[in-house]
């Protein structure tokens, strides 16, 4: 009998299977459309019949699901419920909406089964080497899998393993959703820097890579910066790969979910909004082409102050994390949760897509669970702000869009202002709608 079952042997499921097998964990695999092209999976048992797959796993059964969220995941869980016994464990390892994860937990619990919502970060290579895992659900189920998770995950900042139970039900997937929102903005920030530099006509791909490499050898180091260097330098037979890549960018939905939570909780995540907008606009390729033919833009070469750009990038990254932290704090207050931001940073510090020196620094040097009271982060922002203003001035004068940079400055300026323009909005609403005015 095998210790675990894995349903869905795509890229992530296959990487998880290989990781577990390499640590001596016996597994069964189930995938109706599975084609085994990976020799490392030959030792495992592969099934195309769900009942046989379930019966090959020792009780209480522990089954990991790695199928697309939505219809496919719901179908798998519904089928599993009919084939499992009391106290068997269903573990949803997909990118699942936290609300859906909560509903799945209720459905599973009604059948006397145990449930874990497990957010997994690391990509194909990261999951193979040691993923970052964020869990919510039944502690009884967690206690039965944590020893196995200790074998397949990476070491974190505090020398623990890169997994954590963040609370009941959907809180693991909520933390993974926050991780993905941070990732969206980090990706856009790097892309905006690349775009500004390439449009200045003062830098070629090698030049940009060298600046990124310098950053990556400093406190700006990150996995996303590292892979960006690789892709900027990647060659094809007739030049650089990036010259052949279409500029239409997809999204997997997790950023939209985080934005919806922010709206529900009344939190500003305007940098994430800008990162999503950039992807949405990128999909309107025909419209963009037509408008570009009718619009006058600057085509002159321009200089970039790299020191200012470095400060701007650092400023924006800090604001990105502040917005994420405040959203977590709002969710804790609204829903009665107790998600620790320090614990989240620790889990993200190794194995995750957003692992970086900044995460290590935030964990060690800042009061992240009460970030508004932290004096150091605002001292840093004040020192970096001038670089952001200079960089934005350069982009605006030369008609080069740098999504997320302007939003970071707007957010900081408003959050650091004792009075806002919204005084007049109150007055306007009072006039046309007789809405009550709040008086100081």
Secondary structure, DSSP 8 states (H G I E B T S, - for coil): -BSEEEE--SHHHHHHHHHHHHTT--EEEE-TT-----GGGTTSEEES-HHHHHHTB-SS-EEEE-S-TTHHHHHHHHHHHHH--TT-EEEE-S---HHHHHHHHHHHHTTT-EEEEEEEESHHHHHHHHBEEEEEE-HHHHHHHHHHHHHHB-B-TTSSBSEEEEESTTHHHHHHHHHHHHHHHHHHHHHHHHHHHHHTTS--HHHHHHHHHHHHTTTT-BHHHHHHHHHHH-EETTEEGGGTS-S-----SHHHHHHHHHHHHT---HHHHHHHHHHHHHT-HHHHHHHHTT-----S-----HHHHHHHHHHHHHHHHHHHHHHHHHHHHHHT----HHHHHHHHTSSSTT-BHHHHHHHHHS-GGGGGG-HHHHHHHHHHHHHHHHHHHHHHHTT---TTHHHHHHHHHHHT-SS-THHHHHHHHHHHH-------
